[in-house]
Amino acid sequence: MEGCLVEAGPDSFLAAKTAAADLIRAVGLGGEIIGSNDSRRVTYILRNQKLIPMPEGLMMMLPTKAWPMIKTPLLGWGTKLRMGLELLRRPAEHPDRSVADFVEDHFGRETVEYLAEPLLAGVYGGDPAKLSARSTLTRFVEMEAKTGSLARAMLQAPKHAGPGGSLFQTLKRGMGSLVDALRPSVHEVIHGEAEALEPQGRVRVGGDWLTAQHVILACPAYEAARLIGPMEPDVAALLKHVDYSSSVTMAFGFRRQDLDHPLNGFGFLVPRKERGALVACTWVGTKFNHRVPDSHALLRCFLTSDANPEAVLLELQRIMRFTGRPAFVRTSRWVNSMAQYLVGHEDRQREVDQRMSQRNDLLLIGNAYHGIGVPDCIRLANQAVNRITQHHP
Ligand SMILES: Cc1cc2nc3c(=O)[nH]c(=O)nc-3n(C[C@H](O)[C@H](O)[C@H](O)COP(=O)(O)OP(=O)(O)OC[C@H]3O[C@@H](n4cnc5c(N)ncnc54)[C@H](O)[C@@H]3O)c2cc1C
């Protein structure tokens, strides 16, 4: 649109999770991979109507550098002192608990409200009081068990980054180009909803029954539960625990002269305490090259429910302090699409895996099980295909 490349859904993937880049290379698009402009990676958090840069060296909500944490106006002295004392913690194992309880235990309530909640809202659109620490902050829970102090573990951990050192990667011509490249290898597409599933791979689509040697369910867990309920009632009952949130992306494209702002960072997050409709906003042209011509600026907003674009624009104008109007707005709605791993997810998922492990006729993949990012979904799909081909080489 006006020379801007507007992503409707996912705009990138974590470089440290290699399954996406591997697939991209396998379909011949390796040369199209670009990294985020990490030398300009500053993310702001809204506090008291001001955008405050997240302290340098922060990995999610974990400090890896002392001085930026000491200096930041984002957190008060009580929280900073608490972060210092966290270094003294001994290894501990807890039953799964919520992200809010986990982070508060280590770094205090303010860290939940001004770091964990906005960061996770941007990824999961979820509530930290309900999300499982073990399933959403897996690495940090492992650190807690091993070293006790998360801050100390972070200081000692090797830093991961993709080729060129970027945290995020994407495709020059947009994430959709991966789907386009995969399309020719699909043998046949039958459009329609899977309405019912029966033993021996019988699937009803649009009233007609098809038979398949293997059925891979790549739909949300609530749909998978409905479909496999008659065959695997216990698995279906477990899958119903996977909650979903909705998300809306609203991209505002401006002619550059109409947006009086330096766009000096990747964008900002709005903590729930300060939130109207806006949850997060990416300053697209700063984060990635090849997305926005110099003549334009693109602000890509995340909301958890639908909102009037005029109301969102007013919020943007108030937060970023500009008055100009956009040349275009593009909204994409993703209803019940973001899986939420609630407390206890890991145990339930282990049982699902165990019950399904004997079945090669029916497999479950997608963001409901072992990670919600694009690379996680690709990794799970690869595993399903490997399982099938091992039995039918
Ligand atoms: C706005 C947004 C931004 C995101 N940004 C990123 C990002 O930058 N990086 C990242 O790694 N991840 C991101 N994610 C997360 C990631 O995109 C998703 O978790 C992932 O794409 C989910 O893939 P999936 O195949 O599990 O589910 P989906 O992509 O939701 O696909 C499920 C499919 O199942 C179909 N379906 C449902 N029921 C049936 C049925 N009965 N019969 C047939 N088909 C059915 C649906 O129509 C749908 O096409 C983002 C997600 C959203 C919504």
Ligand as a Chemical Component Dictionary entry (heavy atoms), coordinates in Angstrom:
data_LIG
# 
_chem_comp.id                   LIG 
_chem_comp.type                 NON-POLYMER 
_chem_comp.pdbx_formal_charge   0 
_chem_comp.three_letter_code    LIG 
# 
loop_
_chem_comp_atom.comp_id 
_chem_comp_atom.atom_id 
_chem_comp_atom.alt_atom_id 
_chem_comp_atom.type_symbol 
_chem_comp_atom.charge 
_chem_comp_atom.model_Cartn_x 
_chem_comp_atom.model_Cartn_y 
_chem_comp_atom.model_Cartn_z 
_chem_comp_atom.pdbx_ordinal 
LIG C1  C1  C 0 -1.456  -10.849 14.772 1  
LIG C2  C2  C 0 -0.459  -11.932 15.054 2  
LIG C3  C3  C 0 0.890   -11.658 15.004 3  
LIG C4  C4  C 0 1.815   -12.665 15.240 4  
LIG N1  N1  N 0 3.127   -12.373 15.125 5  
LIG C5  C5  C 0 4.025   -13.364 15.197 6  
LIG C6  C6  C 0 5.372   -13.131 14.865 7  
LIG O1  O1  O 0 5.761   -12.018 14.479 8  
LIG N2  N2  N 0 6.261   -14.175 14.936 9  
LIG C7  C7  C 0 5.861   -15.427 15.294 10 
LIG O2  O2  O 0 6.695   -16.335 15.340 11 
LIG N3  N3  N 0 4.566   -15.691 15.604 12 
LIG C8  C8  C 0 3.642   -14.697 15.552 13 
LIG N4  N4  N 0 2.330   -14.954 15.803 14 
LIG C9  C9  C 0 1.937   -16.296 16.229 15 
LIG C10 C10 C 0 1.891   -17.262 15.067 16 
LIG O3  O3  O 0 1.603   -16.595 13.888 17 
LIG C11 C11 C 0 0.799   -18.298 15.305 18 
LIG O4  O4  O 0 0.898   -18.866 16.571 19 
LIG C12 C12 C 0 0.902   -19.407 14.258 20 
LIG O5  O5  O 0 0.900   -18.893 12.975 21 
LIG C13 C13 C 0 -0.235  -20.346 14.463 22 
LIG O6  O6  O 0 -0.225  -21.309 13.461 23 
LIG P1  P1  P 0 -1.257  -22.509 13.517 24 
LIG O7  O7  O 0 -1.064  -23.275 12.272 25 
LIG O8  O8  O 0 -1.178  -23.218 14.817 26 
LIG O9  O9  O 0 -2.693  -21.815 13.575 27 
LIG P2  P2  P 0 -3.443  -20.902 12.548 28 
LIG O10 O10 O 0 -2.495  -20.145 11.699 29 
LIG O11 O11 O 0 -4.457  -20.165 13.378 30 
LIG O12 O12 O 0 -4.148  -21.929 11.588 31 
LIG C14 C14 C 0 -5.203  -22.744 12.004 32 
LIG C15 C15 C 0 -6.015  -23.016 10.754 33 
LIG O13 O13 O 0 -6.984  -24.015 11.045 34 
LIG C16 C16 C 0 -8.126  -23.715 10.272 35 
LIG N5  N5  N 0 -9.272  -24.458 10.831 36 
LIG C17 C17 C 0 -9.885  -24.297 12.016 37 
LIG N6  N6  N 0 -10.849 -25.192 12.162 38 
LIG C18 C18 C 0 -10.844 -25.970 11.050 39 
LIG C19 C19 C 0 -11.622 -27.083 10.603 40 
LIG N7  N7  N 0 -12.599 -27.614 11.349 41 
LIG N8  N8  N 0 -11.348 -27.605 9.380  42 
LIG C20 C20 C 0 -10.343 -27.097 8.606  43 
LIG N9  N9  N 0 -9.574  -26.061 8.981  44 
LIG C21 C21 C 0 -9.836  -25.507 10.190 45 
LIG C22 C22 C 0 -8.257  -22.208 10.404 46 
LIG O14 O14 O 0 -9.061  -21.682 9.376  47 
LIG C23 C23 C 0 -6.798  -21.797 10.270 48 
LIG O15 O15 O 0 -6.462  -21.563 8.925  49 
LIG C24 C24 C 0 1.369   -13.967 15.575 50 
LIG C25 C25 C 0 0.001   -14.253 15.625 51 
LIG C26 C26 C 0 -0.907  -13.248 15.350 52 
LIG C27 C27 C 0 -2.386  -13.571 15.372 53 
# 
loop_
_chem_comp_bond.comp_id 
_chem_comp_bond.atom_id_1 
_chem_comp_bond.atom_id_2 
_chem_comp_bond.value_order 
_chem_comp_bond.pdbx_ordinal 
LIG C1  C2  SING 1  
LIG C2  C3  SING 2  
LIG C2  C26 DOUB 3  
LIG C3  C4  DOUB 4  
LIG C4  N1  SING 5  
LIG C4  C24 SING 6  
LIG N1  C5  DOUB 7  
LIG C5  C6  SING 8  
LIG C5  C8  SING 9  
LIG C6  O1  DOUB 10 
LIG C6  N2  SING 11 
LIG N2  C7  SING 12 
LIG C7  O2  DOUB 13 
LIG C7  N3  SING 14 
LIG N3  C8  DOUB 15 
LIG C8  N4  SING 16 
LIG N4  C9  SING 17 
LIG N4  C24 SING 18 
LIG C9  C10 SING 19 
LIG C10 O3  SING 20 
LIG C10 C11 SING 21 
LIG C11 O4  SING 22 
LIG C11 C12 SING 23 
LIG C12 O5  SING 24 
LIG C12 C13 SING 25 
LIG C13 O6  SING 26 
LIG O6  P1  SING 27 
LIG P1  O7  DOUB 28 
LIG P1  O8  SING 29 
LIG P1  O9  SING 30 
LIG O9  P2  SING 31 
LIG P2  O10 DOUB 32 
LIG P2  O11 SING 33 
LIG P2  O12 SING 34 
LIG O12 C14 SING 35 
LIG C14 C15 SING 36 
LIG C15 O13 SING 37 
LIG C15 C23 SING 38 
LIG O13 C16 SING 39 
LIG C16 N5  SING 40 
LIG C16 C22 SING 41 
LIG N5  C17 SING 42 
LIG N5  C21 SING 43 
LIG C17 N6  DOUB 44 
LIG N6  C18 SING 45 
LIG C18 C19 SING 46 
LIG C18 C21 DOUB 47 
LIG C19 N7  SING 48 
LIG C19 N8  DOUB 49 
LIG N8  C20 SING 50 
LIG C20 N9  DOUB 51 
LIG N9  C21 SING 52 
LIG C22 O14 SING 53 
LIG C22 C23 SING 54 
LIG C23 O15 SING 55 
LIG C24 C25 DOUB 56 
LIG C25 C26 SING 57 
LIG C26 C27 SING 58 
# 
